[in-house]
Amino acid sequence: MKNKFTKYAFYLILILFINSCKDNTEKQTYKNYLFLEFYEDMTHNDFDNITKKLISENKIRYYISNSSKTYYYKSGKCEVPLEFDFNSQGLRSVTLKNARCLIDNYQKKYKQVNFEEKNVSLISYLGYNEDFEPKSEYSNNGVAILCNDIDIANWLDEFKNKINSNPKYKIDVRNLSNNPTLIRKEKIIIEIKENREKMDLPESSLYSISHTGKSIRLINNNISEEDYMNNFLSHKEKPEDFYKRTRSRYKAQIKNKFYYRYNYDIKYQTTWNYDNKTQRLKNLKIHRKEENIEFKNKQNKRENSSYEEI
């Protein structure tokens, strides 16, 4: 009986040992893949091997600048820089930077990616022109020019219609409905952040009167119009520009700077990594808020005590 029990005990221990080895093997081989063949906790050595493989498959390429190597994800004509975040444990996340050329594909594939589209005017001011002078005269090197015509365009309603109906002074923009947009894909979170790119537009004014050749009349008849036009180059303002600026009752001002171009960073990371990072940021905000309250309390306490000292 004793030998029989020992025999069963031996087999039980053997089975537990085999299962334990199997579990450890599965733990060692299981990987949380982030993007392509990049996975969480990947070492730098494995990273080098995988990048060589992906380059040979024409899925990524690299560019070396100032001894720094940048990898690019390839998708048709679109190439997007890749950013890899490592810590002491290995790879934590993969980010597709400035991925504007890929965003439409994400919108088609994932229902979470939605946009709000709107038409935005570039006009920051439309109203009375402070330089308006009905009897303005243009002079250059002793030669004067008088502009007499008053155009129907100097009616405010006509000018507003001219500006507002011109698509040149409007642009279409679209914003992510949720910024950032989160896509949960099994154990992976895809985080899409929208970034605004500033475009500097030349500062310019649009006037209600447009210059025409018939609008300019020379006062001094001793000089030909051809000689005068050749001579005006030394003047700071052309005759037609002077005419539009001073004889226009209204003007519109184009915005000098306008945030209109949008780009997107698309980060792949595990749900655990994202939740852990989010919780850390939340705790940091709470801690800073508590520190700020404590500082204000000390400040008020000191203010009250100093009141007794004076």
C-alpha positions as CSV (number, residue, x, y, z in Angstrom):
1,M,0.0,0.0,0.0
2,K,2.8,2.3,0.9
3,N,4.6,1.6,-2.4
4,K,1.4,2.3,-4.3
5,F,0.9,5.7,-2.6
6,T,4.5,6.6,-3.3
7,K,4.1,5.7,-6.9
8,Y,1.0,7.9,-7.3
9,A,2.7,10.8,-5.4
10,F,5.6,10.5,-7.8
11,Y,3.4,10.7,-10.9
12,L,1.5,13.7,-9.4
13,I,4.7,15.6,-8.8
14,L,5.9,14.8,-12.3
15,I,2.6,16.1,-13.8
16,L,2.8,19.3,-11.8
17,F,6.4,19.8,-12.8
18,I,5.6,19.3,-16.5
19,N,2.6,21.7,-16.3
20,S,4.8,24.2,-14.5
21,C,7.5,24.1,-17.2
22,K,4.7,24.4,-19.8
23,D,3.3,27.5,-18.1
24,N,6.8,29.1,-17.9
25,T,7.4,28.3,-21.5
26,E,4.1,29.9,-22.5
27,K,4.9,33.0,-20.4
28,Q,8.3,33.3,-22.1
29,T,7.0,32.9,-25.6
30,Y,3.8,35.1,-25.3
31,K,4.3,38.6,-26.6
32,N,2.1,41.7,-26.6
33,Y,2.6,42.9,-30.1
34,L,2.2,46.7,-30.5
35,F,2.7,47.5,-34.2
36,L,4.1,45.3,-37.0
37,E,6.5,42.9,-35.2
38,F,7.4,45.3,-32.4
39,Y,6.3,44.0,-29.0
40,E,6.2,45.2,-25.5
41,D,9.5,44.6,-23.4
42,M,11.4,44.0,-26.7
43,T,15.2,44.4,-26.1
44,H,17.4,46.5,-28.2
45,N,19.1,43.4,-29.7
46,D,15.7,42.0,-30.7
47,F,14.7,45.4,-32.0
48,D,17.8,45.5,-34.3
49,N,17.0,42.1,-35.6
50,I,13.3,42.9,-36.3
51,T,14.1,46.2,-38.0
52,K,16.5,44.4,-40.4
53,K,13.8,41.9,-41.2
54,L,11.2,44.6,-41.8
55,I,13.6,46.6,-44.0
56,S,14.2,43.5,-46.1
57,E,10.3,43.1,-46.5
58,N,10.1,46.8,-47.6
59,K,7.8,47.7,-44.7
60,I,10.1,50.3,-43.2
61,R,13.2,52.2,-44.1
62,Y,15.7,54.3,-42.2
63,Y,17.6,57.6,-42.7
64,I,20.8,58.6,-40.9
65,S,21.3,62.3,-40.0
66,N,23.9,63.6,-37.5
67,S,24.7,60.0,-36.4
68,S,21.0,59.5,-35.5
69,K,18.9,56.9,-37.3
70,T,15.3,57.5,-38.0
71,Y,13.0,54.7,-39.1
72,Y,10.0,55.3,-41.5
73,Y,6.9,53.2,-41.9
74,K,6.1,52.8,-45.6
75,S,2.5,52.6,-47.0
76,G,2.3,53.2,-50.7
77,K,3.5,56.8,-51.4
78,C,3.2,57.6,-47.7
79,E,6.2,57.4,-45.4
80,V,5.8,58.2,-41.7
81,P,8.5,58.6,-39.0
82,L,8.5,56.0,-36.3
83,E,9.3,56.9,-32.7
84,F,10.1,54.1,-30.1
85,D,9.9,54.5,-26.4
86,F,12.2,52.3,-24.3
87,N,12.8,52.0,-20.6
88,S,14.8,49.6,-18.4
89,Q,12.3,46.8,-19.1
90,G,12.4,47.3,-22.9
91,L,10.1,48.7,-25.5
92,R,7.0,50.5,-24.1
93,S,5.3,52.1,-27.2
94,V,5.6,52.7,-30.9
95,T,4.3,56.1,-32.4
96,L,3.7,57.0,-36.0
97,K,4.6,60.7,-36.1
98,N,2.9,63.3,-38.3
99,A,0.7,60.6,-39.9
100,R,-1.6,62.9,-41.8
101,C,-1.3,60.8,-44.9
102,L,-2.6,57.7,-43.0
103,I,-5.5,59.2,-41.1
104,D,-8.1,58.5,-43.7
105,N,-7.2,54.8,-43.5
106,Y,-7.8,54.8,-39.8
107,Q,-11.1,56.6,-40.3
108,K,-12.2,53.9,-42.7
109,K,-11.0,51.0,-40.5
110,Y,-12.0,52.2,-37.0
111,K,-15.5,53.6,-36.2
112,Q,-14.0,55.5,-33.3
113,V,-12.2,57.9,-35.6
114,N,-14.6,60.7,-36.5
115,F,-14.2,64.3,-37.6
116,E,-16.1,67.6,-37.4
117,E,-15.8,69.5,-40.6
118,K,-16.4,73.3,-41.0
119,N,-15.7,76.2,-43.3
120,V,-13.6,79.0,-41.7
121,S,-13.2,82.5,-43.0
122,L,-9.8,84.0,-43.3
123,I,-11.2,87.6,-42.9
124,S,-10.5,89.1,-39.4
125,Y,-12.0,92.5,-40.2
126,L,-14.5,93.9,-42.7
127,G,-15.6,97.5,-42.3
128,Y,-14.7,101.1,-42.7
129,N,-11.3,102.0,-44.1
130,E,-9.5,104.5,-41.9
131,D,-7.3,105.7,-44.9
132,F,-10.4,106.7,-46.9
133,E,-9.9,110.1,-48.5
134,P,-12.2,111.0,-51.4
135,K,-9.9,113.8,-52.7
136,S,-6.6,112.1,-52.2
137,E,-3.7,113.0,-54.5
138,Y,-0.7,110.9,-55.4
139,S,2.6,112.8,-55.9
140,N,6.0,111.6,-57.0
141,N,9.0,113.8,-57.8
142,G,6.8,116.9,-58.2
143,V,4.3,115.1,-60.3
144,A,0.8,114.7,-58.9
145,I,-2.0,112.3,-59.9
146,L,-5.7,112.7,-59.1
147,C,-8.1,109.8,-58.9
148,N,-11.7,110.9,-59.4
149,D,-13.8,107.8,-59.9
150,I,-16.1,106.5,-57.2
151,D,-17.1,102.9,-57.9
152,I,-20.3,101.1,-57.0
153,A,-18.0,98.7,-55.2
154,N,-17.7,101.3,-52.5
155,W,-21.1,100.3,-51.3
156,L,-20.7,98.1,-48.2
157,D,-23.2,95.5,-49.2
158,E,-21.5,95.1,-52.6
159,F,-18.1,94.7,-50.9
160,K,-19.4,92.2,-48.3
161,N,-20.9,90.1,-51.1
162,K,-17.7,90.2,-53.1
163,I,-15.6,89.0,-50.1
164,N,-17.9,86.5,-48.6
165,S,-18.7,84.8,-51.8
166,N,-15.1,84.3,-52.8
167,P,-13.8,80.8,-51.8
168,K,-10.3,82.2,-51.9
169,Y,-10.9,83.8,-48.5
170,K,-12.2,80.6,-46.8
171,I,-10.7,77.3,-46.0
172,D,-12.1,73.9,-45.0
173,V,-10.8,72.4,-41.7
174,R,-11.7,69.3,-39.9
175,N,-11.1,68.4,-36.3
176,L,-11.1,65.1,-34.5
177,S,-14.4,64.8,-32.7
178,N,-12.5,63.4,-29.7
179,N,-8.9,64.5,-29.1
180,P,-7.2,62.2,-28.3
181,T,-9.2,59.4,-29.9
182,L,-8.7,56.0,-28.2
183,I,-9.1,52.7,-30.0
184,R,-9.0,49.6,-27.8
185,K,-7.9,46.6,-29.7
186,E,-7.6,43.5,-27.5
187,K,-4.7,44.2,-25.1
188,I,-3.5,47.2,-27.2
189,I,-4.6,50.8,-27.2
190,I,-4.2,53.0,-30.3
191,E,-4.1,56.6,-29.2
192,I,-4.6,59.3,-31.9
193,K,-3.6,62.8,-31.0
194,E,-4.4,65.8,-33.2
195,N,-1.7,68.5,-33.5
196,R,-2.2,72.0,-35.0
197,E,0.4,73.3,-37.4
198,K,0.7,77.1,-37.6
199,M,0.7,78.7,-41.0
200,D,1.9,82.2,-41.4
201,L,-0.1,84.1,-44.0
202,P,1.1,87.4,-45.5
203,E,-0.6,90.3,-43.9
204,S,-2.7,92.0,-46.5
205,S,-5.8,94.2,-46.9
206,L,-8.5,93.9,-49.5
207,Y,-10.1,97.2,-50.6
208,S,-13.6,97.9,-51.9
209,I,-12.3,99.6,-55.1
210,S,-10.1,97.8,-57.6
211,H,-7.7,99.9,-59.7
212,T,-8.5,100.4,-63.4
213,G,-6.5,102.3,-66.0
214,K,-9.3,104.9,-66.5
215,S,-9.1,105.8,-62.8
216,I,-5.8,107.6,-63.0
217,R,-5.4,111.1,-64.5
218,L,-2.2,113.1,-64.6
219,I,-2.4,116.6,-63.3
220,N,0.9,117.8,-64.8
221,N,0.5,117.6,-68.6
222,N,4.2,118.3,-69.2
223,I,5.1,114.7,-68.5
224,S,3.8,111.7,-70.4
225,E,2.1,108.9,-68.6
226,E,4.7,106.5,-69.8
227,D,7.5,108.6,-68.3
228,Y,5.6,109.0,-65.1
229,M,5.0,105.3,-64.7
230,N,8.7,104.6,-65.3
231,N,9.5,107.2,-62.6
232,F,7.1,106.0,-59.9
233,L,9.4,103.1,-59.0
234,S,11.3,105.3,-56.5
235,H,8.0,105.9,-54.6
236,K,7.1,103.7,-51.7
237,E,3.7,103.0,-53.1
238,K,2.5,102.3,-56.6
239,P,-0.2,104.7,-58.0
240,E,-2.8,101.9,-58.2
241,D,-2.1,100.8,-54.6
242,F,-2.4,104.3,-53.4
243,Y,-5.6,104.7,-55.2
244,K,-7.1,101.5,-53.8
245,R,-6.0,102.4,-50.3
246,T,-7.2,106.0,-50.1
247,R,-10.3,105.9,-52.3
248,S,-11.8,102.7,-50.9
249,R,-14.5,103.4,-48.3
250,Y,-14.2,99.9,-46.9
251,K,-11.5,97.3,-46.5
252,A,-11.2,93.7,-45.3
253,Q,-8.2,92.4,-43.4
254,I,-6.9,88.9,-43.9
255,K,-5.8,87.1,-40.8
256,N,-2.0,87.2,-40.4
257,K,-1.7,83.8,-38.6
258,F,-4.2,81.0,-38.7
259,Y,-4.1,77.5,-37.3
260,Y,-5.5,75.5,-40.2
261,R,-3.3,72.5,-40.9
262,Y,-3.7,69.4,-38.7
263,N,-1.4,66.5,-38.1
264,Y,-1.7,63.3,-36.2
265,D,0.5,61.2,-33.9
266,I,-0.7,57.6,-33.6
267,K,0.7,55.7,-30.6
268,Y,0.5,51.9,-30.0
269,Q,0.9,50.7,-26.5
270,T,-0.6,48.0,-24.2
271,T,-3.7,48.8,-22.2
272,W,-1.7,48.2,-19.0
273,N,0.9,50.7,-20.0
274,Y,-1.7,53.4,-21.0
275,D,-3.8,52.9,-17.8
276,N,-0.7,53.0,-15.6
277,K,0.6,56.2,-17.3
278,T,-2.8,57.8,-17.0
279,Q,-3.1,56.9,-13.3
280,R,0.4,58.4,-12.7
281,L,-0.5,61.6,-14.4
282,K,-3.8,61.7,-12.4
283,N,-1.9,61.2,-9.1
284,L,0.6,63.9,-10.1
285,K,-2.2,66.4,-10.7
286,I,-3.8,65.5,-7.3
287,H,-0.4,65.9,-5.6
288,R,0.2,69.3,-7.2
289,K,-3.2,70.5,-6.3
290,E,-2.7,69.4,-2.7
291,E,0.7,71.1,-2.6
292,N,-0.9,74.3,-4.0
293,I,-3.6,74.2,-1.3
294,E,-1.0,73.7,1.4
295,F,1.1,76.5,0.1
296,K,-1.9,78.9,0.1
297,N,-2.8,77.9,3.6
298,K,0.8,78.6,4.8
299,Q,0.7,81.9,2.9
300,N,-2.6,82.9,4.5
301,K,-1.4,81.8,8.0
302,R,1.7,83.9,7.6
303,E,-0.3,86.9,6.4
304,N,-2.5,86.6,9.5
305,S,0.4,86.3,11.9
306,S,2.2,89.2,10.3
307,Y,-0.9,91.4,10.8
308,E,-0.3,91.0,14.6
309,E,3.3,91.9,14.2
310,I,2.8,95.4,12.7
